[in-house]
Amino acid sequence: MKYQQIKEKVKERYGKIALAGNSEGCCASTECCVGGVSLTSSVQIAKNIGYDAKELESVPESSILGVGCGAPINFADIHEGEIVVDIGSGGGIDVFLAANKVKEFGKAIGIDMTDEMLVKARDNAKRIYKRGIQKRRYRIRNSNRE
């Protein structure tokens, strides 16, 4: 499969997740189990892969898609006033969590190539955050491919 075809497949898949949720693959309910019990909600999946339950309460539930591979915010030493950039930010869970840490003098910027994810994250940001969060569409380039 050529690079452009792969990119379009990825965009299509994540666009569907943004619109309809995560019902198959990548940490979906059949893959994330605790003690043999399937996790059926994105919030349960997020807790299972390392997100703090109390911190999850501070972000829009619709930003929690259950498609991540961990909780990167736990490994970043983020301080008030800093600028944080999340590449491949999806629905925005990590951008919202970072915004809570950088507070009003910092910025949390989400970058994604999927329009549906950007719409979802922007809608969430409008509902609960005043400023300091930006969602942008960029192509991540590999000079050998494009």
N, C-alpha and C positions, 0 to 999 in steps of 0.2 A: 504494500500500500504506500502510495506517495505521501510526502509530508503534508501537502495541502488537503488531501483526503482525510488523513488522520486528524488534522486540525479541525476540519469541518465535522467529523464524527464526535470529537470531544465537545465542540460547541453545541452540537445538537443534543447530546446526552445531558450536559449540564443545563442547557436551556429548558429541557423537559423537567429536570429536578427542580429548577426555580419555579416553574409553573405548577407542578403537580406533587412535588415532594419526592422523597427518596424511598422508593418501594422495592428496588432491586439493586444488587451489586454494592460495592464499596461501603461496607459497614451497614448494610441494610439489615432488617430484622433477622434474616436467616443466617447472617454471618457473625453477628455480635451476640454472643450468648454468655450468660453468667450462670454457672451451676446447671447448665443444660436448659435454661429457660431463655427463649428468644426475647430480645429487647425489641419492642414494637414501636417505640416513639423515638423521635430524633433527640429529645431531651435525655432519655435513658441511654441512648447510644453515646451522646456527648459526655455524660457522667462516666460511662464505662471506659472511654478513651482518655480520661484525665481532667476534664473540665470540672471546676468546683461548683457544687450545687448552688451555693449562695451567689456566686458571681453570675451564674446562668440566669438567676432571677432578675438581674439588672439589665438584661438585654432583651430585645423583642424575640419572642419564641419563634416567630417565622424566620429569624436569621439563623436558627439552629437547624441545620439540614442533615446532620449525621453522615456527612461525606468526608470528614477530615481523617487524618491519620494520627491525631494526637492533639494536645493543647499547647501550641507553641508559645502562647502568652506566659505559660508557667516557666519557660526557660529564658525569657527575655528580661533583662534588668531595666524595666521601663520606669522613667521618673517624670514627675510633673514638669510640664513645659517642653517636653521633647516632641520631635516629629517622628511618627511611626508610619512605615509604609508596608502594607500587606499585599504581596503580589499573588494573584490567583485568589482573591478575597471572597469570591462566591457571594453568599447571602449576607456576609458582613460580621459574623460572630466575633472574629478576632479583632476587627476594626472597632466594634462597639466596646469590647473589653479593653482594648488599648486606650480608647477615648476616655474611659473611666479612670485610667491611670494618669494620662497626660493632662487631664482636666482642661480648664478653659484657656490656659496659656499655651497649650500644645496643640498638635494636629494629629489626627489619625486618618490616613489616606488608604483607601482600598482600590486596587487595580485589578480589573478582570476583563477578559475578552468576550464574555457572553453578555449580550444586551439584556437578556431576561434576568440574569443575576444582578446586574447593575440597577435595573428598575426595582427589583425586590428590595435591595439594600437601600436605595434612595428613599423608597416609600417608608421603610422602617425608620430611617434616620429622621425623616420629616416628622414622624409621629412622636418621637421621644427625645431627640437631641436638638439643641438649638444651633450650635456652631462647633467648628473644629473637626467635623467629619466631611471628607470628600470622597466621592466614588468616581473613578475615571475609567474610561475604556482605552486600553493600549494594547498594541500587539507586542508581545515579547519576541524579539527577533534573534535569530541565530544566523549570523552572517553567511554560514555555509548553506543555508536553506533558502533564504529569501534574498 
